[in-house]
Structures are given as C-alpha cells and as structure tokens.
C-alpha cells in the first residue's frame, strides 16, 4: 500500500506555456510523455463509491495496472489517499489482486466481483517531469489533457498534479507557489473519478450552502480549533468555487466571500499561535 500525497490544479490548455517556462527554472531529473487509458468499475448501485473507494484499470504501452483507492482526505486541494496497485493482464477487474480486508463489509468479494461493470473512462495525454527540490525532496509534475467519457457524454480534462515522491510535503507548496505566480490556475478538489461519476449520473451540480458553525468540542485544544476552523473555511470556499466555475452563480460567489472573511477572522483570533507576518498578510489581502 502507498499513500498518495498530491496537489491538484485545474488549468486552461494555454497554461502549458507557463508550465514549461516554470519547469525550465527547476532541476529536472526525468521527463516522459505517454497516452493513458483508464476504465473505472463499480456495481450498478455504486457500492464502492458509497464507501469512498475507487477501482480502475490503467492501460499504457500494452501494460495493465489495476488500482484500488480507499478513503482519504482533501484539504485545500491537497489530496491524501491510500492506494493499492497491482499489475494485471487485461481490462477485466480482478478483486483478488488486492488485500481482501480492504473491501467494505456487507458484500462478499465474490458478490462484488460478479456485480462489477464499467462506469466511465478517462483517456488523456500525460506529460510528466520529476523535479529535484532544493531541500532534497522529489516532486512529480504531471500535465494531463484529454476527456472523461461515459456513453456518449464527455467532459474535458486539463489539469496539473504535483505528487510528492520523496521528502517533505512543504516541497509541494514551494513548487505550487512558483506555478501560481502568473495566474490561470486554481486548486482542484474534484478528482477525475469524482467527475466521471458525476458525468455517468447526469449530475447537475452541487447546491449552494450557507457557511455553518465549526464543529468543535470543549475538549479540543486551541491548535485543533484553529486547524478545524481553517479547514472548514477552505472547504466551503473550494466547494463554492466549483459551483461558480460551472454556473457563474452569484450566490456561490457570495459564499466564497463569506469563507474568505471567516479565514481572516480566524487568523486574527488565533494570531498568537501563527506567524505574525501571515496574519498581517491576510489582513492586507
């Protein structure tokens, strides 16, 4: 099992020029480009999706790799999710290739295996670079362009992923800040799989929601409350950013404004436990 740690960004196709320019300023250890085809499987009632599990088979250069991703977490575009990879020989899923104890209770592995059907596919060109960072960390940069498809429905893929291969998570943010200097890039909380499931279900989009109170208890430490408050505000922001991108909803834009205000208030209230420069910077933005 591996735990994938990555930052995901949605970009426009012309961002490639900016990306290449920024990568030219780094230490490139490896570079490659390949066509990737992926089929995602689930039961007709989306049993795996209901348990936050993703199952896909990836095809490239006549090689098949089956991947099972289990429940993880996403905070401000930083995705952390355990995954199990196994070499395969075809595009037909085989659940026994992975540890049997990772599957949710309620259905046997045999039942799940018999019920699996292809739900959607992603096909894209991936150009990737392995970057050596100043602190010794290594970050893989991937630029994906292609399509998510389900039946005759399609949705474009154009995104950049920064995956930590070794070293410190801070290296992801150091590289991300450099990429963001020219604009044209936004954090992505929706994975390709999430967009595929939406496409397959003809999902119209999420509803606008009011900013709720942070869920804390009287036993939480000050640090815990601070972190939960920021995560709560960031989740609200990025949730409504996706809605605004899809529908240009003024209501969603208002909720983004509320989230930003809450972040500023949080940094002010908890200013004594975060760097003073960060609080001042937030107050000026």
Phi, psi and omega in degrees: 000141174236152173252114181280127177238115185209155169255135181242136179231140171266134183223171173265159182304326182285357176292346182302324179295316178296317181299313180298322179295318181290321180294328179297340180272358184253177176265104182271120180268325179212155177213138178206165177213131181208160176268129181241132174243135184225133174245130180255137185240150175197177174276164180302333178261017176056048181300317180294317180298322179300335180254020176057044178239138177240136180234123179220159169239124180258139180240130174200136178051043180064022177247140177243131177231123178265132183234135174242119177253129181256179187303134177223209178215152178233124177229115177052043177085352177272114183261128174231117187209128176293143177218149179240126181243142178213135175294145183225175183242356183203182178264020176257122185294148178223102185295338181286355177287345181245162177304132186289343182277002179271350183276145182294150177287157178118334175219142178286159177300324179296318178297313180300315181302317182290336185266350186294135176221153175291134182256316179199174181223154171233132179228123185205160172268129179244117170257130184222151181227139172261118186254132173267120183271163184298330181274005180095350178291157176237130182236130176266125178257125179237132176246112185251132175224126181174217186219145162264135181223145174215110187063234179262010180262141180224158176215135185288147172247125173207098188209160176240132178240136174247114182246130178284117179266328176197152177102211189260143180300330179305332181298326178299316183287327176299313180290321180298320179299321179295319181292330187276351187302325184269358182077192179075023185211140178219150180297141180244120177266347181263122177285170174300321180297317180299319179291327177295316178297320178298316180296316182296328183266004184055042183290126185281342181129165182279152176279154174289137181234148176285152178288116183269171177291151178286135182275101178232167178236166182288355177261354179291140177284167178300318180297319179296317180295321178298311181295316180297323180295315179294316179298320179298314181292319180295320178297318179296318179300305186288331174301313183278338174297320178296319178298315181296321179298322183279325190232358185049048182280125177294325178298320178294320179298323178295320179292327174298318178299319178297319180295318179296320177297320180293323177297315179298317180296320180296316180295328178288314182296319183259023186303333183285348182244010173233159180306134184300324181297326180292320179296315180297318179298318180295321182293334181273342186283000000 
